Every structure is written in structure tokens, then in C-alpha cells.
Amino acid sequence: MNTSKSEQVKQLIDHGLASLLENLEGGKSDQLDAYIAAMAKFHRYSFRNIMLIVSQFPNATQVAGFRSWKKLGRYVRKGEQGITIIAPMLSRKETTDTKANSDEGPIVRYRAAHVFDLSQTDGEPLPHPAETGGDPGGYTERLKALIEAKQITLEYVDDLDGADGSSSGSKIRIRKDLDPAMEFSVLAHELAHELLHWGEQRQSTTKTVRETEAEAVAFIVSSAIGLDAGTASSDYIQIYDGTVETLEASLDAIRKTSSAIIAGISPNTD
């Protein structure tokens, strides 16, 4: 890489880091706050109930009771069949001895309850985290070529249990249905994981650090090719409890990895 090109890459990285730090200093965006508030209304189901849900509604994505959907501004469509789960119900032991009744505490009983999947409802769209926008043009193919050159397998799949992508050491998997900007951003994120977080160094990091580093790289690389990440990356980092301090502690790794990816996907102008 010649000196002028190297300096240009450094400026792109410096600009990206400054923008990301500013976004993190601003805290959670309104969009993220709305998303977190909405997700808090969804109950965490036991393994047994998850198996019951999947057995009756294999394509379920987000399930909630009738009243919970109503609180989210959505309504179960008439005629939809509920998904049966087992719900605990507390009651006190029936006895004439009131002292014994107060000492023994409640008894847990179980009853059938019904929940409904998102696809069975209509109404207000659910809040979702911000996403990267724009057109990556030919940079996606260059990024794929870089991934292949590093002998990393790339696979497109229908579903990743709610994730957009995954890195498993020499293998990246991403969802097929991502729009072009998000496809590029997720590829950059997972490539950063591959370059930074497999091998001996994995044991010395935390999930918060790994996600902060990978998303910071994705933000810088995406911004460098003209995509608009907005608050998507800072929101993502904060979901994983990342902070300004977390980012600042990893600046060297983020700079080196971003530089390597940007150089690897830049058109050859020599």
C-alpha cells in the first residue's frame, strides 16, 4: 500500500472511530430504548414450554399472550388457534387451620394457557434496532473474495436462531434474507470475529469485548465504503454492555483489523 493510500485509510479509520465514540457517548438511541421496552414484554419460557411451542408451531419467532400483544399495539386475528403452554398458578393449601396455612406458603399448580406467534397478529410494527443502510455496490463481492482468500468458508442459511450471522473459526454463516447494506455489515462483523477472536486470544476476552471489537470494525469498514450505519453499531455495542471505555481499550486491535479489511477490499488503482 503506497503512502498516500495508507494515509487515506488512516483518515477513514480515524473518522469512523470518532463517529462511533460520539454515538456511544450519546447513550442509547430512542429506537433502542423502544426496542428494549418492547422486548421486556416478552416472557422467557422454560425449556419444556419452548418444546411445546415448537412442536405446535415450528415457525414461531416471537410469542406472547393475548393481553401482552394488546399492550404492544397488536391484536390476535379472529379465528387464530392458540399455542398451548403450561403456566404455573400459585394457591394456598386448603385447610381450616389458618396458622398452618400461613406457615406452609403457597402451592404451585399448573394449568394450560395459550400464546400466539407474531405471524398470528396484526397491528403496530414491533420496534427493532437501527440497521445499516445504503448501497455497498461491488464491495460485497470484494469482501466475499477476501473471506475466501483467507480460507474461511462462507455459508448463507435461512435461520440462525435470531442472529444475523455467526463465526465459528474458519467458517462464517449469515442469513439469506439480509438487505445489501446489512449483508455487507454482517460479513464485515463476522470477518472481524474470525481475524480477532479465534485461537489462544479468545480465552482472554469477554463477550462484551468481542462484540464491541467486531461491531466497531464493521462500523468503520461500512462507513469507509459510504454506507450509513447511523446509531446501529453503537446500539448493538450497548446491547452487549459495551461502553466508551470498552471501545477505547481495544483501539489498537480495531485499527489494525479495520485497516486490513479496507485494504483487502479496496480497488487496485496501481
N, C-alpha and C positions, 0 to 999 in steps of 0.2 A: 504494500500500500504506500503510495507516494505521500510526501509530507503534507501537501495541500489537502489530499483526500482524508488523511489521518486527522488533520485539524478540523475538517468539516464534520467527521464522525464524532469527534470530541465535543464539538459545539452542540450537535444534536443530542448527545447524551446529557450534557450539562443542562440544556433547556428542558429535556424530559424530566430529569431529576428535580429541577426547580419547580416545575409544574406539579409533580406528584407530591412533593413536600408541602407545597401551598395547599393542595387539596386535603392532605392529611391534617394539616394544622386547622383547617376549617371544620373538622369533625365530620360526623355522619351527615350525608345529604338528606333532604326531605324525602327523596324517593326511597332511600334505605330505611329511614325511620318508619315509613308507611309499610314497607315490606316486612320489617321485624315485627311490627304491631299485628299485621295480618297473620304471620306465621305463628305467633303466640296463641292464636285462637285455635290452632290445630292440636288435637290431643296426641300424646305419644302413646302408641298402642303396644301392648305386650306381644311377645313372640307368638303366643297362641292366637291372639286376635289378628295379627298380621297374616298368619297362615289361613285363618278363616276368611279374611278379606280376599286374599289371592286365590283361594280355591273357588270362591263365588264370582269374583270379578278380576280375572287375570290381568287386565289392562288398567287397573286402578292406579291413579297417580297421587291425588290428594283427596282424602276422605274426611268427612265431618258429619255431625248430626244435623237434623233439620234446623234446629234453633241456631246452631253455630253458623250454618250457611246464611241464615237470615241476618245475623249480626254483620256478616261480611258483604251484605248487599246483594246476595244471590238467593235464588229460590229453587227448590226441587221441583222439577217438571211434573205435572199431573200424570199419574199412571206409572211413574218410575218405581221399580221394585227395590226396596232397601236391602242393604248388605247386612246380614245378621252377625253380630258380635256378642261376646259375653261381657256384661257390665257388673261390677261389684255393687252391692247395696248394703249399707250398714243398718243394723237394727239391734235393739237391746233384748236380752233374754227375757222371755215371758215368765214372770214369777210373781207371787204375791208378796214375797219378801223384798221390800223396796231397798233395804240396805244391801242385800246381796246383789240386787240389780245394779246398784250404783258402783259396787266394787268390781264386778266382773267385767265391766266395759262392754263395748258393742260387739255384736256377732256379725261376721261377714257372710252375706248370702249373695247368690248370683242370679241374674235374670238376663233374658235375651233383650238386646237393644238393636237398633238399626241405624246405619250410617249410609251416606250416599257419596258417590265419587263426583269430582268436579264436572265430568262429562255428563252427569245427570242433572245439572243445574243450569240456570240462565240468570243473567243479571250483570252487575258491575264487574269489569275485569279485575282479577286479583292483582294487587301491586307486585312489582317484580324489580329486582336490582337493575341499575343502569347498565347499558351494554355499549360496546364499542360500535361506532358507525362509520360509514364511508365506503369507498371502493378501493380494495387493495390492488386491483389491476393484475399485472403479471407477477407481482411479488409473492403471491401464494404459491405459484408453481416453482419459483426460485427457492422458497422456503422448504417446499417438499423435496426439491433436489438436494438441498443442504442436509436435510434429515437423512436422506438415502445415502449421501456421501459419507455420513458419519456412521453408517451401517446400523441405523436404527429402523426397525420395522414400523410402518405406519398402517393402521387399520381403521376403516370407517365402519361404525356399528350403529344399530338402531337405538340402543339404550345403554346407559351407563349408571343405572340406579340413581338418577337425578343429577349426575355430574355431566359437564360438557366434554371433559377429556380426562385421560389418565396417563401416567407414566409409570412403567414397571421395570425399568432397567433394560435398555436396548429395545424397548417397544413402546410406541405411543398409540393410543386409541382415542378417537374423537367421534362425536355424534355426526350422523349423516345430514341432519336437517338444519345445521347452523347456517346463518346467512353469511355472505362472503367476508364481511368485516370481522364477525365473531369467529369464523373458521380460522382466519389468519391469526387473530389474537390468541385463540386457544392453542393453536400449533406452536406459536412463539412461547407461550407459557409452559407447555409440556416439554418443549425442547430445552428450555431453561432448567427444568427439573432434571432432564437427562444429563445435562452438562454439569450441573452443580450438586445433585443430591443422591447420587448412587455411588457405592463403594464405601470406603472407610469413613469419609466425611459425614455420611448420613447419621451415624451414631452420635455425632457431636452436635447435632442441630435439633431444633424442636419443630413441630408442625407449623407454629406461628412464623418462625424464621424462614422455613422452606417456602411457605405460601407467599410471604412478603417478598422474598427474593425473586421467585418465579413471576409473580404478577408485576413487580417493578420492571423486570426485563421486558415482559410483554407490553407494558405501557410505553416504555422508551422506544422499542422497535416499532410498535404500531404508530406512534406519533412521528417517528422518523420517516415513515413512508406516506404520511399525510392523513392517516386515519384519525378520527375524533373519539378519543377514549373518555372525554368528559370526566365524570366522577366514578366511572365504572371500576377502575383499578383501585382507587382509594377506598371505595365502599367495600370491594372484595377483601382488601387487606384488613379492614376494620372488622369484617365478619369473622376473620381468624385472629382477632385481638392484636393485630399489628398496629404499631404506633410510629410516630416520627422517629423516636429513639431506636425502634427495631430497624427501620429503614437505614438510618444513619450508621448503625453498627455494621451494616452489610454493603456499604457503598463500594468498596473495592471489588467484591465478587460481582455485584450488579454491573459495574462499569465494564469489567473485563468480558463478561458474558454477553452483554448488550453489544459491545464493540465487535466481538467475534461473529455474532449473528448478522449485524448490519453489514459488515464487510463481506460475509458469505452470500448475502442476497443482493448486494449492490451490482448494477450492470457494469460490465467490464468496459471502461472507456479508454483503456491504454491503446 
